[in-house]
Amino acid sequence: MGDLKDPRLMWLKAALFVVAVLLASAGLLAQQPEWRTALLLAIAVVCACRFYYFCFYVIEHYIDDQFRFAGLWSVLLYLWRRRSG
């Protein structure tokens, strides 16, 4: 499968991610409707977003501007190789 190049499909993909997050969050909150569950879920979502931002923006722009990442797997390989020397 090739890279996604159509901006409309990229927007659709982003919208589907938002829908998935909302449905999963609603499912968890329906199962455990407590404020602590909502708070922990919000913290988890924010931290996951910040980690993703770190992997694809901070590393490329501030740590190693020569490397381009294709996905989280390439980030893990990059970190493993960097650690191994």
Rosetta constraint file for C-alpha pairs under 8 A:
AtomPair CA 4 CA 9 HARMONIC 7.42 0.50
AtomPair CA 4 CA 10 HARMONIC 7.01 0.50
AtomPair CA 5 CA 9 HARMONIC 7.79 0.50
AtomPair CA 5 CA 10 HARMONIC 7.55 0.50
AtomPair CA 6 CA 10 HARMONIC 6.42 0.50
AtomPair CA 7 CA 11 HARMONIC 6.23 0.50
AtomPair CA 8 CA 12 HARMONIC 6.19 0.50
AtomPair CA 9 CA 13 HARMONIC 6.04 0.50
AtomPair CA 10 CA 14 HARMONIC 6.25 0.50
AtomPair CA 11 CA 15 HARMONIC 6.12 0.50
AtomPair CA 12 CA 16 HARMONIC 6.13 0.50
AtomPair CA 13 CA 17 HARMONIC 6.33 0.50
AtomPair CA 14 CA 18 HARMONIC 6.42 0.50
AtomPair CA 15 CA 19 HARMONIC 6.23 0.50
AtomPair CA 16 CA 20 HARMONIC 6.08 0.50
AtomPair CA 17 CA 21 HARMONIC 6.18 0.50
AtomPair CA 18 CA 22 HARMONIC 6.15 0.50
AtomPair CA 19 CA 23 HARMONIC 6.06 0.50
AtomPair CA 20 CA 24 HARMONIC 5.99 0.50
AtomPair CA 21 CA 25 HARMONIC 5.93 0.50
AtomPair CA 22 CA 26 HARMONIC 5.96 0.50
AtomPair CA 23 CA 27 HARMONIC 6.05 0.50
AtomPair CA 24 CA 28 HARMONIC 6.25 0.50
AtomPair CA 25 CA 29 HARMONIC 6.10 0.50
AtomPair CA 25 CA 41 HARMONIC 7.31 0.50
AtomPair CA 26 CA 30 HARMONIC 5.91 0.50
AtomPair CA 27 CA 31 HARMONIC 6.20 0.50
AtomPair CA 28 CA 32 HARMONIC 6.12 0.50
AtomPair CA 28 CA 33 HARMONIC 7.86 0.50
AtomPair CA 29 CA 33 HARMONIC 4.77 0.50
AtomPair CA 29 CA 34 HARMONIC 7.22 0.50
AtomPair CA 29 CA 37 HARMONIC 6.84 0.50
AtomPair CA 29 CA 38 HARMONIC 6.64 0.50
AtomPair CA 32 CA 37 HARMONIC 6.70 0.50
AtomPair CA 33 CA 37 HARMONIC 6.98 0.50
AtomPair CA 33 CA 38 HARMONIC 7.74 0.50
AtomPair CA 34 CA 38 HARMONIC 6.56 0.50
AtomPair CA 35 CA 39 HARMONIC 6.11 0.50
AtomPair CA 36 CA 40 HARMONIC 6.04 0.50
AtomPair CA 37 CA 41 HARMONIC 5.99 0.50
AtomPair CA 38 CA 42 HARMONIC 6.09 0.50
AtomPair CA 39 CA 43 HARMONIC 6.18 0.50
AtomPair CA 40 CA 44 HARMONIC 6.10 0.50
AtomPair CA 41 CA 45 HARMONIC 6.19 0.50
AtomPair CA 42 CA 46 HARMONIC 6.16 0.50
AtomPair CA 43 CA 47 HARMONIC 6.02 0.50
AtomPair CA 44 CA 48 HARMONIC 6.03 0.50
AtomPair CA 45 CA 49 HARMONIC 6.20 0.50
AtomPair CA 46 CA 50 HARMONIC 6.20 0.50
AtomPair CA 47 CA 51 HARMONIC 6.09 0.50
AtomPair CA 48 CA 52 HARMONIC 6.21 0.50
AtomPair CA 49 CA 53 HARMONIC 6.17 0.50
AtomPair CA 50 CA 54 HARMONIC 6.09 0.50
AtomPair CA 51 CA 55 HARMONIC 6.19 0.50
AtomPair CA 52 CA 56 HARMONIC 6.31 0.50
AtomPair CA 53 CA 57 HARMONIC 5.49 0.50
AtomPair CA 53 CA 58 HARMONIC 6.82 0.50
AtomPair CA 54 CA 58 HARMONIC 4.71 0.50
AtomPair CA 54 CA 59 HARMONIC 6.27 0.50
AtomPair CA 55 CA 59 HARMONIC 5.76 0.50
AtomPair CA 55 CA 60 HARMONIC 7.85 0.50
AtomPair CA 55 CA 72 HARMONIC 7.54 0.50
AtomPair CA 55 CA 75 HARMONIC 6.60 0.50
AtomPair CA 56 CA 60 HARMONIC 6.25 0.50
AtomPair CA 56 CA 69 HARMONIC 6.75 0.50
AtomPair CA 57 CA 61 HARMONIC 5.85 0.50
AtomPair CA 57 CA 62 HARMONIC 7.94 0.50
AtomPair CA 58 CA 62 HARMONIC 5.34 0.50
AtomPair CA 58 CA 63 HARMONIC 6.68 0.50
AtomPair CA 59 CA 63 HARMONIC 4.67 0.50
AtomPair CA 59 CA 64 HARMONIC 5.77 0.50
AtomPair CA 59 CA 65 HARMONIC 7.41 0.50
AtomPair CA 60 CA 64 HARMONIC 5.27 0.50
AtomPair CA 60 CA 65 HARMONIC 4.76 0.50
AtomPair CA 60 CA 66 HARMONIC 7.27 0.50
AtomPair CA 60 CA 67 HARMONIC 6.32 0.50
AtomPair CA 60 CA 68 HARMONIC 6.61 0.50
AtomPair CA 60 CA 69 HARMONIC 7.95 0.50
AtomPair CA 61 CA 65 HARMONIC 5.32 0.50
AtomPair CA 69 CA 74 HARMONIC 5.73 0.50
AtomPair CA 69 CA 75 HARMONIC 6.27 0.50
AtomPair CA 70 CA 74 HARMONIC 5.99 0.50
AtomPair CA 70 CA 75 HARMONIC 7.96 0.50
AtomPair CA 71 CA 75 HARMONIC 6.59 0.50
AtomPair CA 72 CA 76 HARMONIC 6.30 0.50
AtomPair CA 73 CA 77 HARMONIC 6.26 0.50
AtomPair CA 74 CA 78 HARMONIC 6.00 0.50
AtomPair CA 75 CA 79 HARMONIC 6.15 0.50
AtomPair CA 76 CA 80 HARMONIC 6.06 0.50
AtomPair CA 77 CA 81 HARMONIC 6.05 0.50
AtomPair CA 78 CA 82 HARMONIC 6.03 0.50
AtomPair CA 79 CA 83 HARMONIC 6.03 0.50
AtomPair CA 80 CA 84 HARMONIC 6.09 0.50
AtomPair CA 81 CA 85 HARMONIC 6.23 0.50
